[in-house]
Amino acid sequence: GSWDTVQVYLASDYGEMAPERKFLEKYVFPALIVKCFGLRVHFKFANLSRSSEVGKDEVKKRLDSISSSHLRTYDAVGNTGFSTFVIGLIGERRGRLLTPRDLRRLKQAEEMKPGTYAWAIDKIKHNWKLGGYSLLELELDHAVLNHPDKAEAVLCFRDSAFTKDPEFTDQCPPEVLALYREEDPTGIAAMEQMRRSLMDKARASVVRYAPHFHGYNTRATVSAVGQKFEKDPGDASTRPKSAPTSGQFVRGAASWSSDT
């Protein structure tokens, strides 16, 4: 038979979810590519990580990428269709807030393709009156909440208990702690609302996982140890505690497990 194509979009705040994103992109997605190949399916994933890597027109590019990330579905009588396919990594942080510059560029894109981005422009304007609107919120609105009946989503909610671990707060420098905490009351309220909306409206698979802190290492130390053990993994039981295994954070080694 003919080959099919599946593309998934990964939605998250980059800074907070950098370890999870790297784990998915380095281990999980390559394994899925191999697995899908045997099923005559091309597996692709949209890699729009840092804002600086996307360049100008970032919001438009992300919305376009979400629109092109889909998988084929079948109804009860065998009719085919397509659903948006997204993985959402959701922690504490709201992420980057959209700016007037983002809105101007989106209006320019709307002039080129009338009716394509009008909903996003209205959403940004409306939420500015309520205390702002983040890129992550816009991504999840477009991917999941706007048309929950046409979305196939895997939503990963991270337990924040590890951020209150005395070892975590004592060992990590302030700039690292800030990556995993939302201090703004408006941002905290917005994240709570987004979680409720996703749970209430989304037809999604939900994964809850809880990281456990195992000590902080500098980026240079983790990188050096990681390169060594990539070349010669050896017996996992003999690795030093600083060795970053596939289940460890880059900025401060931490393994996680799922509640499901």
Salt bridges, closest charged atoms under 4 A:
ASP4 OD2 - ARG72 NE 3.02
ASP13 OD2 - ARG93 NE 3.50
GLU16 OE2 - ARG158 NH2 2.81
GLU20 OE2 - ARG158 NH1 3.02
ASP57 OD1 - ARG105 NH1 3.63
GLU58 OE2 - ARG62 NE 2.85
GLU58 OE1 - ARG96 NH2 2.91
ASP64 OD2 - LYS60 NZ 2.81
GLU92 OE2 - ARG195 NH2 3.62
ASP102 OD2 - ARG96 NH1 2.88
GLU137 OE1 - ARG94 NE 2.71
GLU139 OE2 - ARG62 NH1 3.42
ASP141 OD2 - LYS123 NZ 3.96
GLU152 OE2 - ARG203 NH1 3.05
GLU192 OE2 - ARG195 NH1 3.49
GLU230 OE2 - LYS26 NZ 1.91
